[in-house]
């Protein structure tokens, strides 16, 4: 398994600090989840979910996701890190890779404990 620091940092920040997303970024995040989950579904339930949560046709949401979902997530993470310098990222003391959780004591990547 290869390590991508930017991808792991984005995953860590958005999973463990979602309260730092702006209200608009939270809306985009919900829309992105709905769009990912129901991308290939054509049923009535999927249509209702996409209308309610996927925010199809909302120009602001569509513009935010124009660079793709990962592009949006990385830009939101970058904004959070720039505005919240006090945010502590739990990194392995040996390999300096991002740990899985803020309280993790064993590195998923190198096994350091």
ZAZATI-306057 format. One record per atom (N, C-alpha, C): atom name; residue number from 0; residue in three letters; x, z, y. Coordinates in nm, 3 decimals, always signed. Each point is the difference from the previous one (the first is absolute). Last residue first. Layout:
BEGIN
PAVEX / atom / seq / type / c1 / c3 / c2
PAVEX / CA / NUM / ALA / X / Z / Y
...
This chain:
BEGIN
PAVEX / atom / seq / type / c1 / c3 / c2
PAVEX / N / 112 / UNK / +0.532 / +1.778 / +0.170
PAVEX / CA / 112 / UNK / -0.093 / +0.113 / +0.005
PAVEX / C / 112 / UNK / +0.062 / +0.115 / +0.077
PAVEX / N / 111 / UNK / +0.037 / -0.580 / -0.114
PAVEX / CA / 111 / UNK / +0.061 / +0.122 / +0.057
PAVEX / C / 111 / UNK / -0.105 / +0.108 / +0.013
PAVEX / N / 110 / UNK / -0.058 / -0.471 / -0.150
PAVEX / CA / 110 / UNK / -0.017 / +0.114 / -0.089
PAVEX / C / 110 / UNK / +0.059 / +0.130 / +0.051
PAVEX / N / 109 / UNK / -0.053 / -0.467 / +0.192
PAVEX / CA / 109 / UNK / +0.129 / +0.030 / -0.063
PAVEX / C / 109 / UNK / -0.007 / +0.120 / -0.094
PAVEX / N / 108 / UNK / -0.406 / -0.181 / +0.206
PAVEX / CA / 108 / UNK / +0.091 / -0.113 / -0.010
PAVEX / C / 108 / UNK / +0.129 / +0.033 / -0.073
PAVEX / N / 107 / UNK / -0.357 / +0.314 / +0.111
PAVEX / CA / 107 / UNK / -0.054 / -0.097 / -0.093
PAVEX / C / 107 / UNK / +0.102 / -0.109 / -0.031
PAVEX / N / 106 / UNK / +0.106 / +0.514 / +0.158
PAVEX / CA / 106 / UNK / -0.004 / -0.138 / +0.046
PAVEX / C / 106 / UNK / -0.050 / -0.091 / -0.112
PAVEX / N / 105 / UNK / -0.118 / +0.530 / +0.100
PAVEX / CA / 105 / UNK / +0.079 / -0.085 / -0.088
PAVEX / C / 105 / UNK / -0.017 / -0.144 / +0.043
PAVEX / N / 104 / UNK / -0.227 / +0.344 / +0.221
PAVEX / CA / 104 / UNK / +0.133 / +0.059 / -0.010
PAVEX / C / 104 / UNK / +0.090 / -0.077 / -0.096
PAVEX / N / 103 / UNK / -0.483 / -0.048 / +0.340
PAVEX / CA / 103 / UNK / +0.076 / -0.037 / -0.120
PAVEX / C / 103 / UNK / +0.140 / +0.059 / +0.003
PAVEX / N / 102 / UNK / -0.372 / +0.015 / +0.341
PAVEX / CA / 102 / UNK / +0.048 / +0.120 / -0.070
PAVEX / C / 102 / UNK / +0.084 / -0.031 / -0.124
PAVEX / N / 101 / UNK / -0.202 / -0.344 / +0.283
PAVEX / CA / 101 / UNK / +0.073 / +0.089 / +0.091
PAVEX / C / 101 / UNK / +0.058 / +0.124 / -0.070
PAVEX / N / 100 / UNK / -0.060 / -0.442 / -0.295
PAVEX / CA / 100 / UNK / -0.089 / +0.084 / +0.079
PAVEX / C / 100 / UNK / +0.082 / +0.086 / +0.095
PAVEX / N / 99 / UNK / +0.219 / -0.341 / -0.260
PAVEX / CA / 99 / UNK / -0.140 / -0.037 / -0.023
PAVEX / C / 99 / UNK / -0.098 / +0.079 / +0.088
PAVEX / N / 98 / UNK / +0.507 / -0.104 / +0.170
PAVEX / CA / 98 / UNK / -0.059 / +0.070 / -0.114
PAVEX / C / 98 / UNK / -0.148 / -0.037 / -0.010
PAVEX / N / 97 / UNK / +0.414 / -0.298 / +0.214
PAVEX / CA / 97 / UNK / -0.122 / +0.074 / +0.031
PAVEX / C / 97 / UNK / -0.055 / +0.061 / -0.128
PAVEX / N / 96 / UNK / +0.533 / -0.085 / +0.047
PAVEX / CA / 96 / UNK / -0.123 / -0.078 / -0.013
PAVEX / C / 96 / UNK / -0.121 / +0.090 / +0.026
PAVEX / N / 95 / UNK / +0.488 / +0.115 / -0.016
PAVEX / CA / 95 / UNK / -0.066 / -0.019 / +0.130
PAVEX / C / 95 / UNK / -0.125 / -0.089 / -0.007
PAVEX / N / 94 / UNK / +0.325 / +0.201 / -0.344
PAVEX / CA / 94 / UNK / -0.005 / -0.146 / +0.020
PAVEX / C / 94 / UNK / -0.068 / -0.040 / +0.132
PAVEX / N / 93 / UNK / +0.079 / +0.475 / -0.098
PAVEX / CA / 93 / UNK / +0.107 / -0.072 / -0.067
PAVEX / C / 93 / UNK / +0.000 / -0.150 / +0.036
PAVEX / N / 92 / UNK / -0.333 / +0.323 / +0.150
PAVEX / CA / 92 / UNK / +0.128 / +0.033 / +0.060
PAVEX / C / 92 / UNK / +0.118 / -0.078 / -0.061
PAVEX / N / 91 / UNK / -0.522 / -0.166 / +0.054
PAVEX / CA / 91 / UNK / +0.090 / +0.058 / -0.100
PAVEX / C / 91 / UNK / +0.134 / +0.033 / +0.068
PAVEX / N / 90 / UNK / -0.450 / -0.006 / +0.297
PAVEX / CA / 90 / UNK / +0.095 / -0.093 / -0.064
PAVEX / C / 90 / UNK / +0.089 / +0.077 / -0.098
PAVEX / N / 89 / UNK / -0.472 / +0.046 / +0.324
PAVEX / CA / 89 / UNK / +0.073 / +0.065 / -0.109
PAVEX / C / 89 / UNK / +0.086 / -0.105 / -0.071
PAVEX / N / 88 / UNK / -0.178 / +0.023 / +0.519
PAVEX / CA / 88 / UNK / -0.008 / -0.082 / -0.120
PAVEX / C / 88 / UNK / +0.087 / +0.067 / -0.106
PAVEX / N / 87 / UNK / -0.257 / +0.166 / +0.478
PAVEX / CA / 87 / UNK / +0.110 / +0.018 / -0.094
PAVEX / C / 87 / UNK / -0.026 / -0.084 / -0.124
PAVEX / N / 86 / UNK / -0.153 / -0.004 / +0.550
PAVEX / CA / 86 / UNK / -0.043 / -0.022 / -0.138
PAVEX / C / 86 / UNK / +0.121 / +0.007 / -0.094
PAVEX / N / 85 / UNK / +0.008 / +0.019 / +0.489
PAVEX / CA / 85 / UNK / +0.004 / +0.128 / -0.073
PAVEX / C / 85 / UNK / -0.038 / -0.015 / -0.147
PAVEX / N / 84 / UNK / -0.021 / -0.356 / +0.327
PAVEX / CA / 84 / UNK / +0.139 / +0.024 / -0.042
PAVEX / C / 84 / UNK / +0.014 / +0.131 / -0.077
PAVEX / N / 83 / UNK / -0.392 / -0.337 / +0.141
PAVEX / CA / 83 / UNK / +0.007 / +0.135 / -0.057
PAVEX / C / 83 / UNK / +0.139 / +0.027 / -0.056
PAVEX / N / 82 / UNK / -0.125 / -0.421 / +0.204
PAVEX / CA / 82 / UNK / -0.071 / +0.097 / +0.083
PAVEX / C / 82 / UNK / +0.013 / +0.144 / -0.049
PAVEX / N / 81 / UNK / +0.200 / -0.371 / -0.236
PAVEX / CA / 81 / UNK / +0.050 / -0.006 / +0.137
PAVEX / C / 81 / UNK / -0.064 / +0.108 / +0.087
PAVEX / N / 80 / UNK / -0.145 / -0.057 / -0.449
PAVEX / CA / 80 / UNK / +0.136 / +0.054 / +0.002
PAVEX / C / 80 / UNK / +0.058 / +0.001 / +0.142
PAVEX / N / 79 / UNK / -0.426 / -0.195 / -0.065
PAVEX / CA / 79 / UNK / -0.006 / +0.143 / -0.029
PAVEX / C / 79 / UNK / +0.140 / +0.062 / +0.009
PAVEX / N / 78 / UNK / -0.035 / -0.468 / +0.040
PAVEX / CA / 78 / UNK / -0.054 / +0.067 / +0.117
PAVEX / C / 78 / UNK / -0.002 / +0.151 / -0.019
PAVEX / N / 77 / UNK / +0.131 / -0.263 / -0.365
PAVEX / CA / 77 / UNK / +0.100 / -0.006 / +0.106
PAVEX / C / 77 / UNK / -0.047 / +0.070 / +0.125
PAVEX / N / 76 / UNK / -0.305 / -0.051 / -0.354
PAVEX / CA / 76 / UNK / +0.103 / +0.098 / -0.034
PAVEX / C / 76 / UNK / +0.107 / +0.004 / +0.108
PAVEX / N / 75 / UNK / -0.326 / -0.330 / +0.039
PAVEX / CA / 75 / UNK / -0.060 / +0.132 / +0.024
PAVEX / C / 75 / UNK / +0.101 / +0.110 / -0.029
PAVEX / N / 74 / UNK / +0.128 / -0.438 / -0.102
PAVEX / CA / 74 / UNK / -0.003 / +0.020 / +0.146
PAVEX / C / 74 / UNK / -0.063 / +0.134 / +0.035
PAVEX / N / 73 / UNK / +0.012 / -0.123 / -0.455
PAVEX / CA / 73 / UNK / +0.136 / +0.024 / +0.051
PAVEX / C / 73 / UNK / +0.001 / +0.020 / +0.151
PAVEX / N / 72 / UNK / -0.408 / -0.115 / -0.208
PAVEX / CA / 72 / UNK / +0.043 / +0.135 / -0.041
PAVEX / C / 72 / UNK / +0.138 / +0.033 / +0.053
PAVEX / N / 71 / UNK / -0.170 / -0.438 / +0.070
PAVEX / CA / 71 / UNK / -0.072 / +0.099 / +0.079
PAVEX / C / 71 / UNK / +0.049 / +0.141 / -0.032
PAVEX / N / 70 / UNK / +0.172 / -0.345 / -0.260
PAVEX / CA / 70 / UNK / +0.050 / -0.010 / +0.136
PAVEX / C / 70 / UNK / -0.067 / +0.100 / +0.091
PAVEX / N / 69 / UNK / -0.157 / -0.045 / -0.439
PAVEX / CA / 69 / UNK / +0.129 / +0.070 / +0.004
PAVEX / C / 69 / UNK / +0.062 / -0.005 / +0.139
PAVEX / N / 68 / UNK / -0.401 / -0.238 / -0.073
PAVEX / CA / 68 / UNK / -0.023 / +0.144 / -0.008
PAVEX / C / 68 / UNK / +0.131 / +0.077 / +0.008
PAVEX / N / 67 / UNK / -0.032 / -0.480 / +0.240
PAVEX / CA / 67 / UNK / -0.013 / +0.055 / -0.134
PAVEX / C / 67 / UNK / -0.014 / +0.150 / +0.004
PAVEX / N / 66 / UNK / +0.012 / -0.280 / +0.389
PAVEX / CA / 66 / UNK / +0.132 / -0.004 / -0.062
PAVEX / C / 66 / UNK / +0.000 / +0.053 / -0.142
PAVEX / N / 65 / UNK / -0.399 / +0.006 / +0.260
PAVEX / CA / 65 / UNK / +0.045 / -0.139 / -0.003
PAVEX / C / 65 / UNK / +0.136 / -0.014 / -0.067
PAVEX / N / 64 / UNK / -0.293 / +0.399 / +0.106
PAVEX / CA / 64 / UNK / +0.039 / -0.035 / -0.137
PAVEX / C / 64 / UNK / +0.052 / -0.143 / -0.012
PAVEX / N / 63 / UNK / -0.153 / +0.176 / +0.416
PAVEX / CA / 63 / UNK / +0.093 / +0.102 / -0.048
PAVEX / C / 63 / UNK / +0.052 / -0.033 / -0.139
PAVEX / N / 62 / UNK / -0.333 / -0.276 / +0.189
PAVEX / CA / 62 / UNK / +0.127 / -0.018 / +0.070
PAVEX / C / 62 / UNK / +0.104 / +0.101 / -0.048
PAVEX / N / 61 / UNK / -0.440 / +0.039 / -0.166
PAVEX / CA / 61 / UNK / +0.063 / -0.122 / -0.052
PAVEX / C / 61 / UNK / +0.136 / -0.024 / +0.065
PAVEX / N / 60 / UNK / -0.263 / +0.350 / +0.167
PAVEX / CA / 60 / UNK / +0.050 / +0.034 / -0.134
PAVEX / C / 60 / UNK / +0.073 / -0.121 / -0.059
PAVEX / N / 59 / UNK / -0.208 / -0.068 / +0.411
PAVEX / CA / 59 / UNK / +0.109 / +0.096 / +0.017
PAVEX / C / 59 / UNK / +0.063 / +0.037 / -0.135
PAVEX / N / 58 / UNK / -0.388 / -0.288 / +0.015
PAVEX / CA / 58 / UNK / +0.124 / -0.065 / +0.046
PAVEX / C / 58 / UNK / +0.117 / +0.096 / +0.018
PAVEX / N / 57 / UNK / -0.415 / +0.003 / -0.349
PAVEX / CA / 57 / UNK / +0.038 / +0.081 / +0.116
PAVEX / C / 57 / UNK / +0.134 / -0.054 / +0.051
PAVEX / N / 56 / UNK / -0.212 / -0.168 / -0.399
PAVEX / CA / 56 / UNK / -0.044 / -0.061 / +0.124
PAVEX / C / 56 / UNK / +0.029 / +0.083 / +0.124
PAVEX / N / 55 / UNK / -0.027 / +0.263 / -0.450
PAVEX / CA / 55 / UNK / +0.024 / -0.144 / +0.007
PAVEX / C / 55 / UNK / -0.057 / -0.055 / +0.130
PAVEX / N / 54 / UNK / +0.062 / +0.471 / -0.201
PAVEX / CA / 54 / UNK / -0.008 / -0.044 / +0.140
PAVEX / C / 54 / UNK / +0.034 / -0.148 / +0.015
PAVEX / N / 53 / UNK / -0.024 / +0.334 / -0.383
PAVEX / CA / 53 / UNK / +0.099 / -0.106 / +0.013
PAVEX / C / 53 / UNK / +0.004 / -0.060 / +0.139
PAVEX / N / 52 / UNK / -0.324 / +0.340 / -0.136
PAVEX / CA / 52 / UNK / +0.136 / +0.053 / +0.013
PAVEX / C / 52 / UNK / +0.106 / -0.106 / +0.024
PAVEX / N / 51 / UNK / -0.479 / -0.113 / -0.027
PAVEX / CA / 51 / UNK / +0.006 / +0.134 / +0.060
PAVEX / C / 51 / UNK / +0.143 / +0.045 / +0.028
PAVEX / N / 50 / UNK / -0.088 / -0.421 / -0.213
PAVEX / CA / 50 / UNK / -0.066 / +0.001 / +0.131
PAVEX / C / 50 / UNK / +0.019 / +0.134 / +0.070
PAVEX / N / 49 / UNK / +0.161 / -0.042 / -0.440
PAVEX / CA / 49 / UNK / +0.082 / -0.078 / +0.093
PAVEX / C / 49 / UNK / -0.064 / -0.006 / +0.140
PAVEX / N / 48 / UNK / -0.241 / +0.207 / -0.348
PAVEX / CA / 48 / UNK / +0.119 / +0.079 / +0.033
PAVEX / C / 48 / UNK / +0.086 / -0.073 / +0.101
PAVEX / N / 47 / UNK / -0.371 / -0.231 / -0.170
PAVEX / CA / 47 / UNK / -0.043 / +0.111 / +0.087
PAVEX / C / 47 / UNK / +0.119 / +0.086 / +0.042
PAVEX / N / 46 / UNK / +0.079 / -0.350 / -0.307
PAVEX / CA / 46 / UNK / -0.038 / -0.056 / +0.129
PAVEX / C / 46 / UNK / -0.040 / +0.112 / +0.098
PAVEX / N / 45 / UNK / +0.090 / +0.115 / -0.448
PAVEX / CA / 45 / UNK / +0.124 / -0.034 / +0.071
PAVEX / C / 45 / UNK / -0.032 / -0.055 / +0.138
PAVEX / N / 44 / UNK / -0.362 / +0.080 / -0.285
PAVEX / CA / 44 / UNK / +0.062 / +0.127 / +0.041
PAVEX / C / 44 / UNK / +0.127 / -0.027 / +0.081
PAVEX / N / 43 / UNK / -0.218 / -0.369 / -0.196
PAVEX / CA / 43 / UNK / -0.075 / +0.054 / +0.112
PAVEX / C / 43 / UNK / +0.062 / +0.130 / +0.052
PAVEX / N / 42 / UNK / +0.332 / -0.342 / -0.257
PAVEX / CA / 42 / UNK / -0.130 / +0.062 / -0.023
PAVEX / C / 42 / UNK / -0.063 / +0.056 / +0.128
PAVEX / N / 41 / UNK / +0.446 / -0.217 / -0.105
PAVEX / CA / 41 / UNK / -0.101 / -0.077 / +0.073
PAVEX / C / 41 / UNK / -0.140 / +0.059 / -0.015
PAVEX / N / 40 / UNK / +0.574 / +0.124 / -0.033
PAVEX / CA / 40 / UNK / -0.135 / +0.032 / -0.045
PAVEX / C / 40 / UNK / -0.102 / -0.075 / +0.085
PAVEX / N / 39 / UNK / +0.491 / +0.021 / +0.057
PAVEX / CA / 39 / UNK / -0.041 / -0.098 / -0.101
PAVEX / C / 39 / UNK / -0.143 / +0.021 / -0.050
PAVEX / N / 38 / UNK / +0.200 / +0.285 / +0.343
PAVEX / CA / 38 / UNK / +0.044 / -0.136 / +0.033
PAVEX / C / 38 / UNK / -0.054 / -0.104 / -0.098
PAVEX / N / 37 / UNK / -0.044 / +0.511 / +0.063
PAVEX / CA / 37 / UNK / -0.108 / -0.094 / -0.032
PAVEX / C / 37 / UNK / +0.035 / -0.145 / +0.029
PAVEX / N / 36 / UNK / +0.316 / +0.368 / +0.064
PAVEX / CA / 36 / UNK / -0.076 / +0.037 / -0.119
PAVEX / C / 36 / UNK / -0.101 / -0.106 / -0.041
PAVEX / N / 35 / UNK / +0.261 / -0.047 / +0.402
PAVEX / CA / 35 / UNK / +0.084 / -0.006 / -0.120
PAVEX / C / 35 / UNK / -0.083 / +0.020 / -0.126
PAVEX / N / 34 / UNK / -0.215 / +0.052 / +0.415
PAVEX / CA / 34 / UNK / +0.033 / -0.141 / -0.023
PAVEX / C / 34 / UNK / +0.087 / -0.017 / -0.124
PAVEX / N / 33 / UNK / -0.106 / +0.437 / +0.142
PAVEX / CA / 33 / UNK / -0.120 / -0.068 / -0.050
PAVEX / C / 33 / UNK / +0.031 / -0.145 / -0.032
PAVEX / N / 32 / UNK / +0.344 / +0.252 / +0.198
PAVEX / CA / 32 / UNK / -0.029 / +0.048 / -0.135
PAVEX / C / 32 / UNK / -0.119 / -0.072 / -0.060
PAVEX / N / 31 / UNK / +0.102 / -0.092 / +0.449
PAVEX / CA / 31 / UNK / +0.101 / -0.058 / -0.090
PAVEX / C / 31 / UNK / -0.023 / +0.045 / -0.144
PAVEX / N / 30 / UNK / -0.268 / +0.188 / +0.339
PAVEX / CA / 30 / UNK / -0.036 / -0.141 / -0.021
PAVEX / C / 30 / UNK / +0.098 / -0.065 / -0.098
PAVEX / N / 29 / UNK / +0.096 / +0.437 / +0.136
PAVEX / CA / 29 / UNK / -0.120 / -0.002 / -0.086
PAVEX / C / 29 / UNK / -0.041 / -0.144 / -0.032
PAVEX / N / 28 / UNK / +0.354 / +0.050 / +0.305
PAVEX / CA / 28 / UNK / +0.042 / +0.046 / -0.133
PAVEX / C / 28 / UNK / -0.119 / -0.002 / -0.097
PAVEX / N / 27 / UNK / -0.082 / -0.087 / +0.453
PAVEX / CA / 27 / UNK / +0.068 / -0.114 / -0.062
PAVEX / C / 27 / UNK / +0.043 / +0.036 / -0.142
PAVEX / N / 26 / UNK / -0.185 / +0.343 / +0.256
PAVEX / CA / 26 / UNK / -0.102 / -0.101 / -0.030
PAVEX / C / 26 / UNK / +0.062 / -0.120 / -0.071
PAVEX / N / 25 / UNK / +0.293 / +0.328 / +0.156
PAVEX / CA / 25 / UNK / -0.075 / +0.052 / -0.114
PAVEX / C / 25 / UNK / -0.111 / -0.097 / -0.040
PAVEX / N / 24 / UNK / +0.247 / -0.096 / +0.387
PAVEX / CA / 24 / UNK / +0.081 / -0.023 / -0.120
PAVEX / C / 24 / UNK / -0.070 / +0.052 / -0.125
PAVEX / N / 23 / UNK / -0.206 / +0.089 / +0.415
PAVEX / CA / 23 / UNK / -0.007 / -0.143 / -0.033
PAVEX / C / 23 / UNK / +0.081 / -0.031 / -0.126
PAVEX / N / 22 / UNK / +0.019 / +0.442 / +0.169
PAVEX / CA / 22 / UNK / -0.133 / -0.031 / -0.054
PAVEX / C / 22 / UNK / -0.015 / -0.148 / -0.037
PAVEX / N / 21 / UNK / +0.491 / +0.184 / -0.031
PAVEX / CA / 21 / UNK / -0.097 / -0.004 / +0.110
PAVEX / C / 21 / UNK / -0.138 / -0.029 / -0.061
PAVEX / N / 20 / UNK / +0.376 / +0.255 / -0.289
PAVEX / CA / 20 / UNK / -0.049 / -0.133 / +0.033
PAVEX / C / 20 / UNK / -0.095 / +0.011 / +0.119
PAVEX / N / 19 / UNK / +0.191 / +0.381 / -0.219
PAVEX / CA / 19 / UNK / +0.076 / -0.053 / +0.113
PAVEX / C / 19 / UNK / -0.037 / -0.144 / +0.036
PAVEX / N / 18 / UNK / -0.171 / +0.253 / -0.379
PAVEX / CA / 18 / UNK / -0.060 / +0.050 / +0.124
PAVEX / C / 18 / UNK / +0.073 / -0.052 / +0.124
PAVEX / N / 17 / UNK / +0.146 / -0.079 / -0.458
PAVEX / CA / 17 / UNK / -0.102 / -0.094 / +0.050
PAVEX / C / 17 / UNK / -0.065 / +0.046 / +0.130
PAVEX / N / 16 / UNK / +0.416 / +0.132 / -0.308
PAVEX / CA / 16 / UNK / -0.029 / +0.030 / +0.140
PAVEX / C / 16 / UNK / -0.106 / -0.095 / +0.057
PAVEX / N / 15 / UNK / +0.168 / -0.022 / -0.457
PAVEX / CA / 15 / UNK / +0.010 / +0.144 / +0.026
PAVEX / C / 15 / UNK / -0.029 / +0.039 / +0.145
PAVEX / N / 14 / UNK / -0.022 / -0.462 / -0.167
PAVEX / CA / 14 / UNK / -0.064 / +0.083 / -0.101
PAVEX / C / 14 / UNK / -0.003 / +0.147 / +0.039
PAVEX / N / 13 / UNK / +0.220 / -0.325 / +0.274
PAVEX / CA / 13 / UNK / -0.144 / -0.024 / +0.000
PAVEX / C / 13 / UNK / -0.073 / +0.085 / -0.103
PAVEX / N / 12 / UNK / +0.477 / +0.032 / +0.030
PAVEX / CA / 12 / UNK / -0.061 / +0.039 / +0.127
PAVEX / C / 12 / UNK / -0.151 / -0.017 / -0.005
PAVEX / N / 11 / UNK / +0.254 / -0.143 / -0.380
PAVEX / CA / 11 / UNK / +0.009 / +0.144 / +0.021
PAVEX / C / 11 / UNK / -0.076 / +0.043 / +0.125
PAVEX / N / 10 / UNK / +0.047 / -0.463 / -0.093
PAVEX / CA / 10 / UNK / -0.089 / +0.064 / -0.097
PAVEX / C / 10 / UNK / -0.006 / +0.150 / +0.025
PAVEX / N / 9 / UNK / +0.310 / -0.240 / +0.254
PAVEX / CA / 9 / UNK / -0.137 / -0.033 / +0.041
PAVEX / C / 9 / UNK / -0.100 / +0.068 / -0.092
PAVEX / N / 8 / UNK / +0.450 / +0.033 / -0.117
PAVEX / CA / 8 / UNK / -0.026 / +0.079 / +0.119
PAVEX / C / 8 / UNK / -0.142 / -0.023 / +0.050
PAVEX / N / 7 / UNK / +0.151 / -0.263 / -0.356
PAVEX / CA / 7 / UNK / -0.019 / +0.139 / -0.043
PAVEX / C / 7 / UNK / -0.030 / +0.092 / +0.118
PAVEX / N / 6 / UNK / +0.102 / -0.454 / +0.091
PAVEX / CA / 6 / UNK / -0.126 / +0.009 / -0.075
PAVEX / C / 6 / UNK / -0.028 / +0.143 / -0.043
PAVEX / N / 5 / UNK / +0.413 / -0.088 / +0.210
PAVEX / CA / 5 / UNK / -0.110 / -0.019 / +0.095
PAVEX / C / 5 / UNK / -0.136 / +0.013 / -0.069
PAVEX / N / 4 / UNK / +0.397 / +0.019 / -0.267
PAVEX / CA / 4 / UNK / -0.016 / +0.117 / +0.086
PAVEX / C / 4 / UNK / -0.118 / -0.014 / +0.095
PAVEX / N / 3 / UNK / +0.082 / -0.197 / -0.490
PAVEX / CA / 3 / UNK / -0.015 / -0.060 / +0.132
PAVEX / C / 3 / UNK / -0.031 / +0.114 / +0.096
PAVEX / N / 2 / UNK / +0.197 / -0.075 / -0.540
PAVEX / CA / 2 / UNK / -0.039 / +0.089 / +0.109
PAVEX / C / 2 / UNK / -0.002 / -0.077 / +0.131
PAVEX / N / 1 / UNK / -0.069 / -0.133 / -0.560
PAVEX / CA / 1 / UNK / +0.083 / -0.009 / +0.121
PAVEX / C / 1 / UNK / -0.059 / +0.088 / +0.110
PAVEX / N / 0 / UNK / -0.005 / +0.015 / -0.561
PAVEX / CA / 0 / UNK / -0.084 / +0.000 / +0.117
PAVEX / C / 0 / UNK / +0.089 / +0.000 / +0.124
